[in-house]
Amino acid sequence: MVKPKKTQIQNLSSSAKIPFPPRKIRKPLKPEVPNTDSSSKPRKANPSQPAIVFPTAVKPLTFEGEIDAALTHLRSSDPLLTTLIDSYLPPAFESQCPPFLALAKSILYQQLAGNAAKSIYTRFVALCGGEADVVPDSVLALNPEQLRKVGVSGRKASYLHDLADKYKSGVLSDSSILEMSDESLLTKLTLVKGIGAWSVHMFMMFSLRRPDVLPVGDLGVRKGVQQLYGLKELPRSSEMEEICEKWKPYRSVGSWYMWRFMEAKGVTITPTSTVAVASAPLVDGKPNTPHSL
């Protein structure tokens, strides 16, 4: 028997080897880290759950330096406002009323002359035990007859009770109102009987001191915009939004100057402390006398 050569044995052994694919080594799973990239697409929301609206962080107009910042912005963004800004002392938004009290006051002042409204409000506050006691429980404890004796109509009594009910049920609260975005406030507060968009805008401007409120339904502001820009007709809501876009994020201050502009034109307004609003503005399409929140 002839023995194979050593080189043949080596070739035979190498060719007899079966080539197995390399074994994959699994890497350990990394813990899932939430994606914080703001540019990534958000996940689709569950349609069965309501969308959560987070308020935009804004400084109130009472914040130090905010009025100066507003005037600087308005001067540069809309030269037509410069003369008005130079003609008046800077606006002041100093109301310190808690939201519930301010909203109740808004209801009581509707469609009344200033002195009459103030008289009824004073008697209403006394009936509750003082301004600090104008709270949902004390208002609900008053029946329509008691309210009528201090000058509150049956309709307004129902409005006050509805406001207090919304607080008692948790739909509204002072704390939630302070945290809501402007859009959420408009949606939530107009659920209350007797409170329309105009009242909410006034509340946001003069009670919450929100800087970027444009009361598109206010007759004084609309007339001011018409006169300032030489428009043939009163601008509609959509036109107001478009024209006053340049005032953002200080449309509250721009609106305040529209009231001052109309005052200079001879349109009657009623100042209340440091807050003055145009006379006979429209509340949900109906005339209303001015008031401060």
C-alpha angles and dihedrals in degrees: 000000000000114000116224118246121258092247091055091053090052093049092047093051093048094048092048092060114107111224107232118194114251113272114251115232113211115228117227113263114258118224112259112258119200114246109249096177105125090204094061119100115260119240117259112267122237104260090214091063123070116246114257113232114203117203119245112247105247134164116238118240089251090064111112112270095005096113090049090050090050093051092047091051095046093049092054098039099044117024090187088071094055095084091048092049090051092049100058140044112258114277121259126212105187108147112140100183116136110245096253093050092046092051092047089050090050090056094047094050096051116122094354133114114252099254094045092048092049091051093051092045092052092052091045092052091049090051089055092048099256137324092286088059096052093109133134095266095051092047093049089050090062115085123212091258092056091048092047090057090061092047102267112138122230090250094052090046088058090049092052091048091049091052090050091047091054088054094046092050092050096245087120136018135166091249095049091047091055091052100044124104118244090256093052091047092054091050097045101040095048087061086074114090112250096019115106134174094276092054091049091051091051090047092052093047103042104025103032093027092221109181102214108051120132112190096207092178097053111111094209094053092045091051090047091054090046092053096041094053098034096242120173094221138026108277118246124230094269091048091049090053091050097044095045095044089103091061093065129152090022104047091134090065093044089052091050089058091051088061090049090048092054090046088057089050090058099259107145117246132170116226117209113194106305092336122082128172132186118275121254098007116174122261108195090333096314128105115259133181120240124265141167123237 
